[in-house]
Amino acid sequence: MIHMTLIMEDTVLVATRDLPNSEGQWSILAQDSHAGIGHASLLSDAELTAIVSLALANDEDQEGLDRKKLYEVAEEVLKTWPPEVRPIP
C-alpha cells in the first residue's frame, strides 16, 4: 500500500511501510527523471518527515509558493495520513 506520493518537477517520492523486510520502517522509493533510477531506503518516521520537508523546500517553485507555504502544504499532507502511519516530527 502506498501511503504518500510527492511529485516534484523532476522527482517522484513514494512512501510506504509495506515493502518486505521493512520491519515497520518507512521505505522511500524515488524516481529521478534525469537519472531514471529508482531506489528504496528504510527510514524512521522522523527521517521521513525530514525528507518530505527538504524535498518541498528545495522543489523549484512553479506556482509562486514560498517555503513557509510549502511547509504548510507538507503539514496538511501529513495530517491526512491515518494515525497508524502518520510520521511524528
Backbone atoms as SQL, in Angstrom:
CREATE TABLE atoms (id INTEGER PRIMARY KEY, chain TEXT, resi INTEGER, resn TEXT, atom TEXT, x REAL, y REAL, z REAL);
INSERT INTO atoms VALUES
  (1, 'A', 1, 'MET', 'N', 0.840, -1.185, 0.000),
  (2, 'A', 1, 'MET', 'CA', 0.000, 0.000, 0.000),
  (3, 'A', 1, 'MET', 'C', 0.884, 1.246, 0.000),
  (4, 'A', 2, 'ILE', 'N', 0.590, 2.167, -0.861),
  (5, 'A', 2, 'ILE', 'CA', 1.323, 3.434, -0.914),
  (6, 'A', 2, 'ILE', 'C', 0.666, 4.397, 0.065),
  (7, 'A', 3, 'HIS', 'N', 1.469, 4.997, 0.941),
  (8, 'A', 3, 'HIS', 'CA', 0.931, 5.905, 1.943),
  (9, 'A', 3, 'HIS', 'C', 1.058, 7.365, 1.534),
  (10, 'A', 4, 'MET', 'N', 1.981, 7.675, 0.649),
  (11, 'A', 4, 'MET', 'CA', 2.135, 9.065, 0.226),
  (12, 'A', 4, 'MET', 'C', 2.894, 9.100, -1.085),
  (13, 'A', 5, 'THR', 'N', 2.507, 9.981, -1.963),
  (14, 'A', 5, 'THR', 'CA', 3.269, 10.248, -3.175),
  (15, 'A', 5, 'THR', 'C', 3.501, 11.747, -3.256),
  (16, 'A', 6, 'LEU', 'N', 4.751, 12.132, -3.436),
  (17, 'A', 6, 'LEU', 'CA', 5.115, 13.544, -3.573),
  (18, 'A', 6, 'LEU', 'C', 5.735, 13.713, -4.951),
  (19, 'A', 7, 'ILE', 'N', 5.087, 14.505, -5.803),
  (20, 'A', 7, 'ILE', 'CA', 5.571, 14.711, -7.165),
  (21, 'A', 7, 'ILE', 'C', 6.141, 16.115, -7.263),
  (22, 'A', 8, 'MET', 'N', 7.417, 16.186, -7.641),
  (23, 'A', 8, 'MET', 'CA', 8.072, 17.474, -7.818),
  (24, 'A', 8, 'MET', 'C', 8.436, 17.621, -9.288),
  (25, 'A', 9, 'GLU', 'N', 9.160, 18.656, -9.607),
  (26, 'A', 9, 'GLU', 'CA', 9.455, 18.932, -11.013),
  (27, 'A', 9, 'GLU', 'C', 10.154, 17.758, -11.696),
  (28, 'A', 10, 'ASP', 'N', 11.195, 17.207, -11.075),
  (29, 'A', 10, 'ASP', 'CA', 11.891, 16.101, -11.731),
  (30, 'A', 10, 'ASP', 'C', 12.089, 14.894, -10.838),
  (31, 'A', 11, 'THR', 'N', 11.365, 14.805, -9.756),
  (32, 'A', 11, 'THR', 'CA', 11.494, 13.655, -8.866),
  (33, 'A', 11, 'THR', 'C', 10.124, 13.270, -8.322),
  (34, 'A', 12, 'VAL', 'N', 9.905, 11.972, -8.209),
  (35, 'A', 12, 'VAL', 'CA', 8.705, 11.461, -7.550),
  (36, 'A', 12, 'VAL', 'C', 9.159, 10.660, -6.340),
  (37, 'A', 13, 'LEU', 'N', 8.609, 10.972, -5.172),
  (38, 'A', 13, 'LEU', 'CA', 8.893, 10.218, -3.958),
  (39, 'A', 13, 'LEU', 'C', 7.623, 9.493, -3.537),
  (40, 'A', 14, 'VAL', 'N', 7.757, 8.216, -3.215),
  (41, 'A', 14, 'VAL', 'CA', 6.633, 7.426, -2.734),
  (42, 'A', 14, 'VAL', 'C', 7.022, 6.848, -1.383),
  (43, 'A', 15, 'ALA', 'N', 6.156, 6.994, -0.394),
  (44, 'A', 15, 'ALA', 'CA', 6.425, 6.462, 0.940),
  (45, 'A', 15, 'ALA', 'C', 5.502, 5.283, 1.219),
  (46, 'A', 16, 'THR', 'N', 6.063, 4.204, 1.740),
  (47, 'A', 16, 'THR', 'CA', 5.276, 3.026, 2.085),
  (48, 'A', 16, 'THR', 'C', 5.919, 2.312, 3.263),
  (49, 'A', 17, 'ARG', 'N', 5.117, 1.563, 3.995),
  (50, 'A', 17, 'ARG', 'CA', 5.643, 0.714, 5.070),
  (51, 'A', 17, 'ARG', 'C', 5.460, -0.756, 4.721),
  (52, 'A', 18, 'ASP', 'N', 5.057, -1.047, 3.512),
  (53, 'A', 18, 'ASP', 'CA', 4.649, -2.397, 3.169),
  (54, 'A', 18, 'ASP', 'C', 5.661, -3.199, 2.360),
  (55, 'A', 19, 'LEU', 'N', 6.874, -2.701, 2.200),
  (56, 'A', 19, 'LEU', 'CA', 7.870, -3.491, 1.487),
  (57, 'A', 19, 'LEU', 'C', 8.330, -4.653, 2.361),
  (58, 'A', 20, 'PRO', 'N', 8.675, -5.795, 1.756),
  (59, 'A', 20, 'PRO', 'CA', 9.169, -6.919, 2.548),
  (60, 'A', 20, 'PRO', 'C', 10.386, -6.515, 3.375),
  (61, 'A', 21, 'ASN', 'N', 10.471, -7.052, 4.578),
  (62, 'A', 21, 'ASN', 'CA', 11.604, -6.822, 5.486),
  (63, 'A', 21, 'ASN', 'C', 11.752, -5.375, 5.935),
  (64, 'A', 22, 'SER', 'N', 10.701, -4.569, 5.824),
  (65, 'A', 22, 'SER', 'CA', 10.824, -3.170, 6.249),
  (66, 'A', 22, 'SER', 'C', 10.710, -3.021, 7.760),
  (67, 'A', 23, 'GLU', 'N', 10.176, -4.040, 8.438),
  (68, 'A', 23, 'GLU', 'CA', 10.058, -4.051, 9.893),
  (69, 'A', 23, 'GLU', 'C', 9.369, -2.792, 10.412),
  (70, 'A', 24, 'GLY', 'N', 8.359, -2.328, 9.697),
  (71, 'A', 24, 'GLY', 'CA', 7.585, -1.184, 10.149),
  (72, 'A', 24, 'GLY', 'C', 8.208, 0.165, 9.862),
  (73, 'A', 25, 'GLN', 'N', 9.413, 0.178, 9.296),
  (74, 'A', 25, 'GLN', 'CA', 10.032, 1.454, 8.960),
  (75, 'A', 25, 'GLN', 'C', 9.516, 1.920, 7.604),
  (76, 'A', 26, 'TRP', 'N', 9.657, 3.215, 7.371),
  (77, 'A', 26, 'TRP', 'CA', 9.255, 3.777, 6.091),
  (78, 'A', 26, 'TRP', 'C', 10.262, 3.427, 5.013),
  (79, 'A', 27, 'SER', 'N', 9.760, 3.141, 3.840),
  (80, 'A', 27, 'SER', 'CA', 10.603, 2.991, 2.663),
  (81, 'A', 27, 'SER', 'C', 10.250, 4.122, 1.713),
  (82, 'A', 28, 'ILE', 'N', 11.274, 4.777, 1.223),
  (83, 'A', 28, 'ILE', 'CA', 11.070, 5.824, 0.224),
  (84, 'A', 28, 'ILE', 'C', 11.533, 5.268, -1.112),
  (85, 'A', 29, 'LEU', 'N', 10.655, 5.278, -2.080),
  (86, 'A', 29, 'LEU', 'CA', 11.008, 4.901, -3.439),
  (87, 'A', 29, 'LEU', 'C', 11.097, 6.199, -4.221),
  (88, 'A', 30, 'ALA', 'N', 12.236, 6.448, -4.814),
  (89, 'A', 30, 'ALA', 'CA', 12.440, 7.711, -5.525),
  (90, 'A', 30, 'ALA', 'C', 12.729, 7.444, -6.990),
  (91, 'A', 31, 'GLN', 'N', 12.144, 8.255, -7.838),
  (92, 'A', 31, 'GLN', 'CA', 12.416, 8.180, -9.274),
  (93, 'A', 31, 'GLN', 'C', 12.815, 9.567, -9.740),
  (94, 'A', 32, 'ASP', 'N', 14.021, 9.679, -10.224),
  (95, 'A', 32, 'ASP', 'CA', 14.535, 10.953, -10.719),
  (96, 'A', 32, 'ASP', 'C', 14.438, 10.947, -12.234),
  (97, 'A', 33, 'SER', 'N', 13.789, 11.955, -12.798),
  (98, 'A', 33, 'SER', 'CA', 13.573, 11.962, -14.246),
  (99, 'A', 33, 'SER', 'C', 14.863, 12.152, -15.036),
  (100, 'A', 34, 'HIS', 'N', 15.886, 12.757, -14.406),
  (101, 'A', 34, 'HIS', 'CA', 17.156, 12.935, -15.110),
  (102, 'A', 34, 'HIS', 'C', 17.963, 11.643, -15.109),
  (103, 'A', 35, 'ALA', 'N', 18.110, 11.037, -13.940),
  (104, 'A', 35, 'ALA', 'CA', 18.922, 9.824, -13.833),
  (105, 'A', 35, 'ALA', 'C', 18.131, 8.587, -14.225),
  (106, 'A', 36, 'GLY', 'N', 16.821, 8.647, -14.044),
  (107, 'A', 36, 'GLY', 'CA', 15.991, 7.500, -14.381),
  (108, 'A', 36, 'GLY', 'C', 16.211, 6.312, -13.471),
  (109, 'A', 37, 'ILE', 'N', 16.658, 6.555, -12.237),
  (110, 'A', 37, 'ILE', 'CA', 16.986, 5.472, -11.312),
  (111, 'A', 37, 'ILE', 'C', 16.020, 5.504, -10.135),
  (112, 'A', 38, 'GLY', 'N', 15.454, 4.354, -9.807),
  (113, 'A', 38, 'GLY', 'CA', 14.623, 4.261, -8.619),
  (114, 'A', 38, 'GLY', 'C', 15.409, 3.601, -7.502),
  (115, 'A', 39, 'HIS', 'N', 15.163, 3.984, -6.274),
  (116, 'A', 39, 'HIS', 'CA', 15.843, 3.336, -5.157),
  (117, 'A', 39, 'HIS', 'C', 14.957, 3.384, -3.923),
  (118, 'A', 40, 'ALA', 'N', 15.244, 2.508, -2.977),
  (119, 'A', 40, 'ALA', 'CA', 14.465, 2.453, -1.743),
  (120, 'A', 40, 'ALA', 'C', 15.410, 2.474, -0.562),
  (121, 'A', 41, 'SER', 'N', 14.969, 3.078, 0.513),
  (122, 'A', 41, 'SER', 'CA', 15.757, 3.046, 1.736),
  (123, 'A', 41, 'SER', 'C', 14.805, 3.026, 2.920),
  (124, 'A', 42, 'LEU', 'N', 15.251, 2.436, 4.022),
  (125, 'A', 42, 'LEU', 'CA', 14.426, 2.351, 5.214),
  (126, 'A', 42, 'LEU', 'C', 14.672, 3.563, 6.095),
  (127, 'A', 43, 'LEU', 'N', 13.606, 4.184, 6.537),
  (128, 'A', 43, 'LEU', 'CA', 13.703, 5.426, 7.288),
  (129, 'A', 43, 'LEU', 'C', 12.801, 5.380, 8.513),
  (130, 'A', 44, 'SER', 'N', 13.204, 6.079, 9.538),
  (131, 'A', 44, 'SER', 'CA', 12.326, 6.264, 10.693),
  (132, 'A', 44, 'SER', 'C', 11.281, 7.325, 10.352),
  (133, 'A', 45, 'ASP', 'N', 10.274, 7.464, 11.210),
  (134, 'A', 45, 'ASP', 'CA', 9.252, 8.492, 10.988),
  (135, 'A', 45, 'ASP', 'C', 9.880, 9.881, 10.899),
  (136, 'A', 46, 'ALA', 'N', 10.817, 10.172, 11.800),
  (137, 'A', 46, 'ALA', 'CA', 11.452, 11.496, 11.807),
  (138, 'A', 46, 'ALA', 'C', 12.246, 11.724, 10.530),
  (139, 'A', 47, 'GLU', 'N', 12.938, 10.680, 10.064),
  (140, 'A', 47, 'GLU', 'CA', 13.722, 10.816, 8.832),
  (141, 'A', 47, 'GLU', 'C', 12.806, 11.058, 7.636),
  (142, 'A', 48, 'LEU', 'N', 11.681, 10.363, 7.604),
  (143, 'A', 48, 'LEU', 'CA', 10.734, 10.568, 6.505),
  (144, 'A', 48, 'LEU', 'C', 10.218, 12.004, 6.512),
  (145, 'A', 49, 'THR', 'N', 9.856, 12.494, 7.686),
  (146, 'A', 49, 'THR', 'CA', 9.368, 13.867, 7.796),
  (147, 'A', 49, 'THR', 'C', 10.415, 14.853, 7.300),
  (148, 'A', 50, 'ALA', 'N', 11.674, 14.615, 7.659),
  (149, 'A', 50, 'ALA', 'CA', 12.757, 15.496, 7.219),
  (150, 'A', 50, 'ALA', 'C', 12.917, 15.453, 5.706),
  (151, 'A', 51, 'ILE', 'N', 12.832, 14.257, 5.126),
  (152, 'A', 51, 'ILE', 'CA', 12.969, 14.112, 3.669),
  (153, 'A', 51, 'ILE', 'C', 11.856, 14.883, 2.954),
  (154, 'A', 52, 'VAL', 'N', 10.626, 14.716, 3.429),
  (155, 'A', 52, 'VAL', 'CA', 9.496, 15.400, 2.795),
  (156, 'A', 52, 'VAL', 'C', 9.670, 16.909, 2.906),
  (157, 'A', 53, 'SER', 'N', 10.060, 17.374, 4.085),
  (158, 'A', 53, 'SER', 'CA', 10.242, 18.812, 4.290),
  (159, 'A', 53, 'SER', 'C', 11.327, 19.370, 3.384),
  (160, 'A', 54, 'LEU', 'N', 12.454, 18.658, 3.304),
  (161, 'A', 54, 'LEU', 'CA', 13.553, 19.116, 2.450),
  (162, 'A', 54, 'LEU', 'C', 13.152, 19.084, 0.982),
  (163, 'A', 55, 'ALA', 'N', 12.450, 18.036, 0.589),
  (164, 'A', 55, 'ALA', 'CA', 12.032, 17.926, -0.809),
  (165, 'A', 55, 'ALA', 'C', 11.116, 19.082, -1.185),
  (166, 'A', 56, 'LEU', 'N', 10.179, 19.393, -0.306),
  (167, 'A', 56, 'LEU', 'CA', 9.276, 20.506, -0.594),
  (168, 'A', 56, 'LEU', 'C', 10.017, 21.831, -0.602),
  (169, 'A', 57, 'ALA', 'N', 10.937, 22.001, 0.335),
  (170, 'A', 57, 'ALA', 'CA', 11.667, 23.268, 0.429),
  (171, 'A', 57, 'ALA', 'C', 12.580, 23.484, -0.771),
  (172, 'A', 58, 'ASN', 'N', 13.100, 22.385, -1.335),
  (173, 'A', 58, 'ASN', 'CA', 14.050, 22.501, -2.438),
  (174, 'A', 58, 'ASN', 'C', 13.398, 22.405, -3.816),
  (175, 'A', 59, 'ASP', 'N', 12.115, 22.089, -3.858),
  (176, 'A', 59, 'ASP', 'CA', 11.423, 21.992, -5.138),
  (177, 'A', 59, 'ASP', 'C', 11.352, 23.375, -5.776),
  (178, 'A', 60, 'GLU', 'N', 11.629, 23.434, -7.064),
  (179, 'A', 60, 'GLU', 'CA', 11.524, 24.726, -7.733),
  (180, 'A', 60, 'GLU', 'C', 10.081, 25.193, -7.700),
  (181, 'A', 61, 'ASP', 'N', 9.911, 26.427, -7.366),
  (182, 'A', 61, 'ASP', 'CA', 8.597, 26.978, -7.101),
  (183, 'A', 61, 'ASP', 'C', 7.939, 27.437, -8.399),
  (184, 'A', 62, 'GLN', 'N', 7.088, 26.593, -8.953),
  (185, 'A', 62, 'GLN', 'CA', 6.436, 26.915, -10.212),
  (186, 'A', 62, 'GLN', 'C', 5.168, 27.747, -10.017),
  (187, 'A', 63, 'GLU', 'N', 4.636, 27.779, -8.789),
  (188, 'A', 63, 'GLU', 'CA', 3.372, 28.464, -8.562),
  (189, 'A', 63, 'GLU', 'C', 3.526, 29.675, -7.653),
  (190, 'A', 64, 'GLY', 'N', 4.738, 30.133, -7.431),
  (191, 'A', 64, 'GLY', 'CA', 4.938, 31.303, -6.602),
  (192, 'A', 64, 'GLY', 'C', 4.777, 31.063, -5.114),
  (193, 'A', 65, 'LEU', 'N', 4.821, 29.796, -4.679),
  (194, 'A', 65, 'LEU', 'CA', 4.686, 29.497, -3.258),
  (195, 'A', 65, 'LEU', 'C', 6.022, 29.706, -2.564),
  (196, 'A', 66, 'ASP', 'N', 5.997, 30.299, -1.384),
  (197, 'A', 66, 'ASP', 'CA', 7.239, 30.441, -0.636),
  (198, 'A', 66, 'ASP', 'C', 7.468, 29.206, 0.239),
  (199, 'A', 67, 'ARG', 'N', 8.645, 29.128, 0.864),
  (200, 'A', 67, 'ARG', 'CA', 8.970, 27.945, 1.657),
  (201, 'A', 67, 'ARG', 'C', 7.988, 27.730, 2.802),
  (202, 'A', 68, 'LYS', 'N', 7.576, 28.818, 3.449),
  (203, 'A', 68, 'LYS', 'CA', 6.616, 28.683, 4.547),
  (204, 'A', 68, 'LYS', 'C', 5.348, 28.001, 4.049),
  (205, 'A', 69, 'LYS', 'N', 4.869, 28.409, 2.891),
  (206, 'A', 69, 'LYS', 'CA', 3.664, 27.806, 2.326),
  (207, 'A', 69, 'LYS', 'C', 3.901, 26.334, 2.003),
  (208, 'A', 70, 'LEU', 'N', 5.076, 26.009, 1.477),
  (209, 'A', 70, 'LEU', 'CA', 5.375, 24.615, 1.155),
  (210, 'A', 70, 'LEU', 'C', 5.386, 23.748, 2.408),
  (211, 'A', 71, 'TYR', 'N', 5.950, 24.272, 3.503),
  (212, 'A', 71, 'TYR', 'CA', 5.929, 23.525, 4.761),
  (213, 'A', 71, 'TYR', 'C', 4.492, 23.340, 5.246),
  (214, 'A', 72, 'GLU', 'N', 3.661, 24.370, 5.072),
  (215, 'A', 72, 'GLU', 'CA', 2.255, 24.252, 5.453),
  (216, 'A', 72, 'GLU', 'C', 1.570, 23.163, 4.635),
  (217, 'A', 73, 'VAL', 'N', 1.890, 23.093, 3.352),
  (218, 'A', 73, 'VAL', 'CA', 1.335, 22.043, 2.492),
  (219, 'A', 73, 'VAL', 'C', 1.790, 20.678, 2.992),
  (220, 'A', 74, 'ALA', 'N', 3.083, 20.555, 3.330),
  (221, 'A', 74, 'ALA', 'CA', 3.600, 19.280, 3.844),
  (222, 'A', 74, 'ALA', 'C', 2.864, 18.878, 5.116),
  (223, 'A', 75, 'GLU', 'N', 2.646, 19.838, 6.006),
  (224, 'A', 75, 'GLU', 'CA', 1.934, 19.545, 7.251),
  (225, 'A', 75, 'GLU', 'C', 0.515, 19.071, 6.968),
  (226, 'A', 76, 'GLU', 'N', -0.150, 19.697, 5.999),
  (227, 'A', 76, 'GLU', 'CA', -1.509, 19.290, 5.651),
  (228, 'A', 76, 'GLU', 'C', -1.522, 17.874, 5.077),
  (229, 'A', 77, 'VAL', 'N', -0.517, 17.549, 4.253),
  (230, 'A', 77, 'VAL', 'CA', -0.419, 16.197, 3.698),
  (231, 'A', 77, 'VAL', 'C', -0.257, 15.188, 4.823),
  (232, 'A', 78, 'LEU', 'N', 0.641, 15.485, 5.768),
  (233, 'A', 78, 'LEU', 'CA', 0.894, 14.559, 6.868),
  (234, 'A', 78, 'LEU', 'C', -0.354, 14.376, 7.731),
  (235, 'A', 79, 'LYS', 'N', -1.158, 15.423, 7.888),
  (236, 'A', 79, 'LYS', 'CA', -2.380, 15.328, 8.697),
  (237, 'A', 79, 'LYS', 'C', -3.393, 14.375, 8.078),
  (238, 'A', 80, 'THR', 'N', -3.340, 14.180, 6.769),
  (239, 'A', 80, 'THR', 'CA', -4.316, 13.318, 6.105),
  (240, 'A', 80, 'THR', 'C', -3.996, 11.839, 6.272),
  (241, 'A', 81, 'TRP', 'N', -2.788, 11.519, 6.721),
  (242, 'A', 81, 'TRP', 'CA', -2.430, 10.113, 6.883),
  (243, 'A', 81, 'TRP', 'C', -3.157, 9.528, 8.079),
  (244, 'A', 82, 'PRO', 'N', -3.560, 8.271, 8.011),
  (245, 'A', 82, 'PRO', 'CA', -4.163, 7.625, 9.180),
  (246, 'A', 82, 'PRO', 'C', -3.174, 7.627, 10.352),
  (247, 'A', 83, 'PRO', 'N', -3.671, 7.651, 11.598),
  (248, 'A', 83, 'PRO', 'CA', -2.776, 7.726, 12.762),
  (249, 'A', 83, 'PRO', 'C', -1.713, 6.636, 12.788),
  (250, 'A', 84, 'GLU', 'N', -2.042, 5.449, 12.308),
  (251, 'A', 84, 'GLU', 'CA', -1.072, 4.355, 12.385),
  (252, 'A', 84, 'GLU', 'C', 0.098, 4.520, 11.421),
  (253, 'A', 85, 'VAL', 'N', -0.011, 5.406, 10.446),
  (254, 'A', 85, 'VAL', 'CA', 1.098, 5.607, 9.508),
  (255, 'A', 85, 'VAL', 'C', 1.633, 7.027, 9.527),
  (256, 'A', 86, 'ARG', 'N', 1.040, 7.890, 10.361),
  (257, 'A', 86, 'ARG', 'CA', 1.435, 9.302, 10.369),
  (258, 'A', 86, 'ARG', 'C', 2.802, 9.488, 11.022),
  (259, 'A', 87, 'PRO', 'N', 3.754, 10.112, 10.326),
  (260, 'A', 87, 'PRO', 'CA', 5.057, 10.378, 10.940),
  (261, 'A', 87, 'PRO', 'C', 4.920, 11.352, 12.105),
  (262, 'A', 88, 'ILE', 'N', 5.740, 11.166, 13.098),
  (263, 'A', 88, 'ILE', 'CA', 5.764, 12.078, 14.240),
  (264, 'A', 88, 'ILE', 'C', 7.044, 12.884, 14.157),
  (265, 'A', 89, 'PRO', 'N', 6.950, 14.217, 13.931),
  (266, 'A', 89, 'PRO', 'CA', 8.168, 15.026, 13.783),
  (267, 'A', 89, 'PRO', 'C', 8.983, 15.056, 15.062);
